[in-house]
Amino acid sequence: MTETRSAKPAPLVEGWSREGFLGERAGVIRSSYTPDYISVSGPHAPRRLNIGDVVCADKSDPGALATPFATARSGLALSVSRRCQAMTYVMRNVEADELHFVQSGELDFHTDYGFIAGLPGDFVYIPRSVAYRVTPKSTSSLSLVVESPGALRFDTPAPAGMIHFGEHVVRARPETNGAPDGPTTLLLKCEDGITRFEKGFDPLFAERQLAASSPVWKLNLRHIQPVVYWPHGGPPSHFLASPNNELLLYTLSARPGNRPPIHVNADYDEMIFYFAGPDPWGHVSEPGTFTWVPKGVTHQGPPENAAIGYSAWLLESRTTLRLTPQGLAASQPMETGLYGVKRDSAD
Ligand SMILES: [Fe+2]
């Protein structure tokens, strides 16, 4: 005679951490899989969207700005641009550093301090108060723009290894473009809106560049090496940070190791951006997918040890994010196990 017994759930470790991956930690054993939830209502709930689904004014209007889909009270903003014609103005953001991540298309960045060609997978960095004009070289483009109120700086675990700074951080090259162009609109982007200067010349025109090194650079996601603690994986390491670690950027591309633990991130909202396959990352398989787990929400996340690989990056924000109406319209509720769409929650 066979004895039948109800299976006892395996104990599950749930962690809690301060300062992202850098601070105090605690753990507890629970019998339930705590990322699960039946339903949720209210603004502090995990969601996912594809940035290609955000309705962008600059897709058809070259005089429009990028469209914010998430913002925070610190001034952090995440926007989408789908530009297919050259900007009809020059932009100078006087409140934030800008990091443009090119998802698709080719974008020429003409700036106060030189020229950079943005290609898919590139982070293009334009610090505060450096003016620029974007000119697409392709008939369509898709990019995500991070506005960081604090100055972003490289902050890698060692001076070499994660990034080959000499080879892969490409500085804008000086450019002279003949003679100053005609009348140009210069927009200064501030906390309280846009201030418009009409100039009788192109303010980006330079006869020559004096500084040895431009403050404008680009770095491709594939040239940032994921850090692994062999054999279990361990936490990822950031490569960019703003003061007081308000904002931290990591590569989250495929790497060996175990699945992340079930955990609560006490201090940071976590945003993961899936750039490209071929492998899926859990239930995320569409390039351009953006996932958001607000701080304090129990989650785990998919395994990262894809055999073939995928490319993704993680943004941690100390200030709490909220989706804008455009972001909400493009997004869906998300479960926090494998980051699939949550079909049965209150939306
Ligand atoms: Fe996490």
Residues whose N, C-alpha, C, O or C-beta is under 5 A from the ligand:
A	BS01	LIG	E270
